[in-house]
Amino acid sequence: MNRGKSVAIVTGTSRGIGEAVALELLTDGYEVYGLSRSESSLLAGRDRFIPIPCDVADAEALEQTMNRLFQEITADTDINELLLINNAAMLEPLKPIEAISASEMALHMQTSLLAPMLLCGRFIHHTRSLTTLRRKTIINVTSGLAEYSAPSMSMYCSGKAALNMLTRCIADEQRDETNPVHVFAFDPGMTDTQMQTVARGRDKVDFPLQTFFQTSYEQGKLRSTADVAAELIRLLGESHQSGSVLRAFGNER
């Protein structure tokens, strides 16, 4: 019996968690569309991986890209599962709010919040009429810092907190739909990524948490992106309440 195809759209696949998640999904049999500004050397040429050059900070270009992509996806009657993973994000600027320029603020929020908002909206709009889909899921990659304040991280903390609320609001909107989209936030925990490297390299005067990030690295508290990606796929196979924040290697909250 043909169970149909599973298709995933993942942002930020050029490196880090996004790259690892794309690799894990390919191993799990998914067809993966990877949105990123540059291509991953680990994903290049892989069967069932379709790279889509895209700067998620460019809202107009992103919307046009998604509209074209969904024209292709919705024409494929063999698809019975569709997954969107909003992974692309920015860590910087890492400095006090009074030192952040308007352009820095705009770029951060366009990348880390506006892009996921836009992608969620287009995903829901384009899949509403696809009644043959067995499963429609959105994963918004968040952070524990969505729930904790931190000096010189006002942009990052605020953006992730808003992403969690976006997840909950979408779950509320979809609750009474006959063919709902299930949406979750995924907190990967401390992971060995380029963002961690950037945080460790900051000056302690401007970024007081530099010592925390450096110590966590030296004490081996960072998990590999491969382990985190495998954990996300495991969580996707479980039953969770839509709108929940799913923590890697922990419990939903």
C-alpha positions in Angstrom: 0.0 0.0 0.0 1.4 3.4 -1.0 1.3 5.7 2.1 2.4 8.7 0.1 5.2 11.1 0.5 6.4 13.1 3.6 7.6 16.5 2.7 9.4 19.0 4.9 10.3 22.7 4.5 13.2 23.7 6.7 14.8 27.2 7.0 18.4 27.8 7.8 19.8 24.6 6.4 23.3 25.8 5.5 24.7 24.8 8.9 23.9 24.0 12.5 20.6 22.7 13.7 18.9 23.3 10.4 21.5 21.3 8.4 21.4 18.5 11.0 17.6 18.4 10.9 17.5 18.2 7.1 20.0 15.3 7.2 17.9 13.5 9.8 14.7 14.0 7.8 16.3 12.7 4.7 17.4 9.6 6.6 13.8 9.2 7.8 12.5 9.3 4.2 11.3 12.8 3.8 11.7 15.0 0.8 13.3 18.2 2.1 13.1 21.7 0.7 15.9 23.7 2.3 15.7 27.5 2.5 18.9 29.3 3.1 21.2 32.0 1.7 24.0 29.5 1.0 24.1 25.8 0.4 25.4 23.2 2.9 28.2 21.0 1.6 26.8 18.1 3.5 23.4 18.4 1.8 24.6 19.3 -1.7 23.6 16.7 -4.3 21.7 14.6 -1.8 18.7 12.6 -3.2 15.4 14.2 -2.1 17.0 17.4 -1.0 15.9 20.5 -2.9 17.9 23.7 -2.1 16.1 27.0 -2.4 18.3 30.1 -2.2 16.5 32.5 0.0 17.2 35.3 2.5 14.4 35.0 5.0 15.0 38.6 6.2 13.6 39.8 2.8 9.9 39.5 3.5 8.7 40.2 -0.1 11.2 37.7 -1.6 10.3 35.1 1.0 6.6 35.4 0.3 7.1 35.1 -3.4 9.4 32.0 -2.8 6.8 30.4 -0.6 3.9 31.0 -3.1 6.0 29.4 -5.9 7.0 26.5 -3.7 3.4 25.8 -2.6 2.2 25.8 -6.2 4.6 22.9 -6.8 3.7 21.1 -3.5 -0.1 21.4 -3.8 0.1 20.0 -7.3 1.6 16.8 -6.0 -1.3 14.5 -5.0 1.1 11.9 -3.5 2.0 14.0 -0.5 0.2 13.0 2.7 2.4 14.7 5.3 3.7 18.2 5.3 6.1 19.7 7.8 7.4 23.3 8.2 10.4 23.9 10.5 11.2 27.5 11.2 14.8 27.3 12.3 16.6 30.3 10.8 17.3 32.9 13.4 19.8 35.5 14.5 21.7 35.8 17.8 23.1 39.2 17.4 23.1 42.0 18.4 24.6 41.1 21.8 24.7 44.5 23.5 22.6 46.8 25.7 19.4 48.1 24.1 20.7 51.7 24.0 23.6 50.6 21.8 21.4 48.8 19.2 20.6 50.7 16.1 17.2 50.8 14.4 18.6 48.8 11.4 20.0 46.1 13.7 16.7 45.8 15.5 14.8 45.5 12.2 17.1 42.9 10.7 17.0 40.8 13.9 13.2 40.8 14.1 12.7 40.3 10.3 14.9 37.2 10.5 13.9 35.7 13.9 10.2 36.7 14.1 8.7 38.2 11.0 9.9 35.4 8.8 8.4 32.6 11.0 5.2 34.6 11.2 5.0 34.9 7.4 5.9 31.3 6.8 3.3 30.0 9.3 0.7 32.2 7.6 1.5 31.0 4.1 1.8 27.4 5.2 -1.7 27.5 6.8 -3.2 29.4 3.9 -1.9 27.1 1.2 -2.6 23.8 3.0 -6.2 24.7 4.2 -7.8 23.0 1.2 -5.5 20.0 1.1 -7.9 17.6 2.7 -5.8 14.5 1.6 -3.0 15.5 3.9 -2.8 13.1 6.9 -0.7 15.4 8.9 0.2 19.1 8.8 2.8 20.3 11.3 4.7 23.5 12.1 7.8 23.5 14.4 9.1 26.8 15.6 12.7 26.5 16.9 12.8 28.5 20.2 15.1 28.8 23.2 15.1 28.6 26.9 15.9 32.3 26.8 12.3 32.9 25.7 11.4 32.5 29.4 14.4 34.2 31.0 15.8 37.7 30.8 19.4 38.3 30.1 21.6 41.4 29.8 22.7 42.3 26.3 20.3 39.7 24.9 17.1 41.8 24.7 16.6 41.2 21.0 17.1 37.5 21.2 15.0 36.9 24.3 12.2 39.1 23.1 12.1 37.4 19.7 12.0 33.9 21.1 9.3 34.9 23.7 7.2 36.3 20.8 7.8 33.1 18.8 6.4 31.0 21.7 3.3 33.2 21.9 2.9 33.0 18.2 2.9 29.2 18.5 0.2 29.3 21.2 -2.0 31.7 19.2 -1.8 29.6 16.1 -2.8 26.5 18.1 -5.8 28.4 19.4 -6.8 29.5 15.9 -6.5 26.0 14.5 -8.3 24.2 17.4 -11.8 24.0 15.8 -10.6 23.5 12.2 -11.7 20.2 10.6 -8.2 19.6 9.2 -6.0 21.5 11.6 -2.3 22.4 11.5 -0.6 21.2 14.6 2.1 23.7 15.8 4.8 23.4 18.4 7.8 25.3 19.6 11.0 23.2 20.0 13.6 24.2 22.6 16.9 22.4 21.5 18.7 23.4 24.7 22.4 24.2 24.7 23.7 23.0 21.3 27.2 23.3 19.7 26.4 25.7 16.9 28.0 28.9 15.4 25.7 30.9 17.7 27.5 29.5 20.7 30.9 30.3 19.1 29.8 33.9 18.6 28.6 34.2 22.2 31.9 32.8 23.6 33.9 35.3 21.5 32.2 38.4 22.8 33.8 40.9 25.1 32.7 40.4 28.8 32.2 44.1 29.3 29.5 44.4 26.6 28.2 40.8 27.0 28.2 39.7 30.7 27.1 36.2 29.9 30.2 35.4 27.9 31.7 33.6 30.9 28.5 31.5 31.2 28.7 30.4 27.6 32.5 29.8 27.8 32.1 27.7 31.0 29.3 25.6 29.5 31.4 24.8 26.5 34.5 23.9 28.6 32.3 21.7 30.9 31.0 19.8 27.9 27.4 20.8 28.4 26.7 21.5 24.7 24.9 18.7 22.7 25.8 18.0 19.1 23.4 19.2 16.4 23.0 15.6 15.2 21.7 14.5 18.7 19.4 17.5 18.8 18.0 16.7 15.3 17.4 13.1 16.2 15.6 14.2 19.3 13.3 16.5 17.3 12.4 13.7 15.0 11.7 11.4 18.0 9.4 14.1 19.5 7.6 14.4 16.2 6.6 10.8 16.4 5.0 11.3 19.8 1.6 12.8 20.7 1.7 16.3 22.1 -0.8 19.1 22.7 -0.7 21.6 19.9 0.8 24.9 21.1 3.2 23.2 23.5 6.9 24.0 23.9 8.8 20.8 23.5 12.2 20.6 25.2 14.9 18.4 23.8 15.7 15.5 26.2 13.0 16.8 28.6 9.3 17.3 29.0 6.8 19.6 27.3 5.7 22.7 29.2 
